[in-house]
């Protein structure tokens, strides 16, 4: 289901761990569209689910817009570490000796994907 439409019905339904203030989810989805997302859908466990933690962001063909969306994805990965990823775009994490998360750069690269899965635990 298209994320902005769903949020109109469930304005606080998107992951409370990431979007804990009113309006944060709406602003973030609008940002994804401004960056060039063709579509942003919320992935629901059931058709009438009132809570979700996953956004499927359809990528445009425009290279600059794609890069902007990959940058947004990378920022989420860097901020949320192991609590971010998605089944289709799972970011593999390990850590350095001091506990800093690291991941394979190919996991965050544009390889012609049609979408990115933004998932917050």
PALUMLO-403616 format. One line per 10 residues: number of its first residue (from 1); for each residue x, y, z of N, C-alpha, C. Coordinates in steps of 0.02 Angstrom, whole numbers, always signed. Each point is the difference from the previous one (the first is absolute). Layout:
% residues N
NUM	X,Y,Z,X,Y,Z,X,Y,Z  ...;
//
This chain:
% residues 121
1	+42,-58,+0,-42,+58,+0,+45,+62,+0  -21,+51,-37,+38,+62,-3,+5,+30,+69  +61,+18,+20,+14,+19,+70,-36,+63,+23  -3,+52,-41,-34,+62,+22,-74,-12,+10  -31,-38,-44,-71,-17,+8,-12,-39,+64  +43,-49,+13,-7,-41,+61,+9,+43,+62  +49,+46,-2,+12,+43,+58,-58,+48,+14  -38,+17,-52,-60,+41,+12,-49,-37,+45  -3,-66,-6,-45,-40,+42,+32,-17,+67  +65,-15,-1,+36,-20,+60,+61,+46,+10;
11	-10,+62,+20,+55,+48,+3,+57,-18,+47  -11,-44,+47,+54,-21,+45,+16,-74,-8  -17,-28,-59,+7,-72,-10,+68,-24,-21  +44,+46,-22,+65,-22,-24,+49,-3,+58  +36,-54,+5,+49,-16,+52,+14,+54,+52  -24,-13,+60,+9,+46,+55,+72,+8,+23  +43,-48,-14,+71,+6,+19,+36,+52,-42  -20,+7,-63,+33,+47,-46,-37,+66,-2  -66,-3,-1,-42,+59,-9,-41,+11,+64  +33,+26,+52,-32,+4,+65,-35,+67,+14;
21	+4,+47,-46,-34,+64,+8,-54,+7,-54  -57,+30,+17,-52,+10,-50,+27,+37,-61  -16,-25,-59,+20,+32,-62,+67,-21,-27  +40,-36,+40,+67,-21,-25,-4,-47,-59  -45,-48,+2,-6,-48,-55,-24,+35,-64  -48,+44,+7,-26,+37,-57,+56,+42,-32  +38,+35,+41,+55,+41,-25,+53,-43,-34  +14,-59,+27,+52,-42,-29,-23,-27,-68  -61,-21,-5,-26,-25,-64,-1,+56,-52  -20,+59,+20,+1,+57,-46,+71,+14,-23;
31	+49,-7,+45,+70,+9,-19,+21,-51,-52  -21,-62,+8,+17,-52,-49,-28,+17,-69  -61,+25,-1,-29,+22,-64,+39,+60,-28  +19,+47,+42,+39,+57,-23,+67,-20,-28  +29,-53,+28,+64,-25,-25,-7,-36,-66  -62,-18,-19,-11,-31,-65,-34,-67,+0  -21,-25,+57,-34,-65,+2,-60,+0,-48  -5,-52,-40,-58,-7,-45,-63,-16,+39  +8,-39,+52,-55,-22,+43,+29,-20,+67  -38,+12,+53,+19,-24,+66,-60,-38,+26;
41	+10,-64,+13,-53,-42,+25,+17,-24,+69  -52,-9,+40,+9,-29,+66,-15,-75,-7  +44,-41,+28,-10,-73,-2,-39,-20,+62  -58,-30,-11,-45,-18,+54,-1,-75,+10  -5,-22,+63,-4,-71,+15,-69,-27,-17  -50,+43,+2,-69,-17,-18,-29,+61,-36  -50,-10,-44,-28,+56,-37,-25,+58,+43  -25,-15,+59,-28,+53,+43,+45,+16,+60  +64,-17,-5,+47,+11,+55,+5,+75,+17  +4,+14,+64,+5,+69,+23,+71,+19,+20;
51	+47,-47,-2,+70,+12,+17,+43,-30,-55  +56,+33,-14,+47,-25,-50,+70,+26,+17  +50,-35,-24,+69,+22,+11,+41,-2,-64  -33,-9,-57,+36,-7,-63,-29,+45,-54  +45,+36,-34,-18,+38,-59,+36,-30,-60  -35,-7,-55,+29,-22,-63,+4,+63,-44  +60,+20,-16,+11,+61,-38,+19,-18,-71  -44,+16,-48,+13,-14,-71,+49,+52,-26  +52,-24,-33,+53,+43,-23,-14,+27,-70  +17,+63,-13,-8,+29,-66,+58,-22,-46;
61	-4,+18,-63,+55,-14,-46,+54,+54,+3  -18,+60,+20,+47,+56,+3,+58,-16,+47  +62,+1,-24,+58,-19,+42,+9,+43,+62  -11,+66,-6,+10,+44,+57,-53,-14,+54  -61,-11,-21,-53,-16,+48,+12,-67,+33  +22,-49,-39,+16,-65,+28,+54,+7,+53  +54,+39,-16,+54,+9,+48,-25,+34,+63  -44,+49,-6,-27,+34,+58,-38,-50,+45  -38,-45,-30,-37,-50,+39,+47,-51,+31  +53,-20,-35,+49,-45,+30,+36,+35,+58;
71	+12,+65,-6,+30,+37,+55,-46,+1,+61  -65,+8,-12,-49,-2,+56,+0,-69,+32  +5,-52,-41,+2,-68,+25,+62,-11,+42  +57,+23,-26,+64,-6,+36,-4,+36,+67  -30,+59,+0,-6,+39,+62,-40,-39,+53  -53,-32,-21,-39,-41,+46,+41,-59,+26  +37,-32,-46,+43,-57,+20,+53,+22,+50  +30,+58,-12,+51,+24,+46,-30,+20,+67  -60,+28,+0,-32,+23,+61,-26,-58,+42  -32,-49,-33,-35,-53,+37,+37,-67,+1;
81	+55,-5,-36,+40,-61,+3,-39,-63,-12  +7,-48,+45,-32,-65,-8,-76,+4,+6  -27,+56,+21,-72,+8,+5,-30,+27,-64  +36,-2,-56,-24,+25,-64,+19,-50,-54  -41,-3,-51,+14,-43,-57,-64,-18,-35  -9,-62,-14,-59,-23,-34,+15,-66,-33  -50,-41,-7,+10,-67,-27,+31,+2,-70  -22,+48,-42,+26,+4,-68,+66,+36,-5  +15,+43,+47,+61,+40,-1,+36,-5,+66  +4,-58,+28,+29,-8,+67,+72,+23,-1;
91	+15,+43,+47,+68,+26,+7,+37,-44,+50  +51,-34,-23,+38,-44,+45,+48,+41,+41  -5,-7,+65,+43,+38,+45,+48,-47,+37  +58,+26,+14,+46,-30,+47,+27,+59,+39  +49,-10,+41,+25,+58,+37,+76,-4,+7  +28,+59,+9,+72,+6,+11,+14,-19,+72  +64,+0,+17,+19,-17,+69,-30,+48,+51  -13,+63,-20,-30,+48,+47,-75,+3,-4  -31,-48,-37,-73,-4,-2,-34,+41,-53  +38,+35,-42,-30,+40,-53,-28,-47,-54;
101	-62,+13,-23,-27,-43,-53,+34,+11,-67  +11,-54,-36,+27,+6,-68,-43,-46,-45  +0,+13,-64,-38,-41,-46,+33,+0,-68  -19,-47,-40,+26,-7,-67,-29,+57,-42  +44,+40,-31,-23,+57,-40,-45,-22,-58  +9,-61,-25,-43,-23,-54,-73,-6,+22  -10,-10,+65,-68,-5,+27,-37,+66,-7  +37,+55,-2,-31,+67,-3,+11,+33,-68  +17,-39,-50,+15,+27,-67,-60,-5,-46  -3,+44,-49,-51,-2,-51,+21,-51,-53;
111	-35,-55,+1,+13,-54,-48,-59,-11,-47  -37,+54,-12,-57,-5,-45,-65,-22,+33  -2,+0,+66,-61,-20,+35,-58,+45,-21  -60,-27,+6,-59,+40,-13,-28,+32,+63  +22,-25,+58,-25,+27,+63,+50,-12,+56  -10,+37,+54,+37,-10,+62,-51,-12,+56  +18,-46,+45,-44,-14,+57,+29,+34,+62  -38,+47,+25,+18,+36,+61,-38,-35,+57  +37,-33,+44,-31,-38,+55,+34,+20,+65  -40,+14,+50,+26,+18,+65,-26,-50,+52;
121	+44,-25,+42,-19,-47,+53,-19,+39,+62;
//
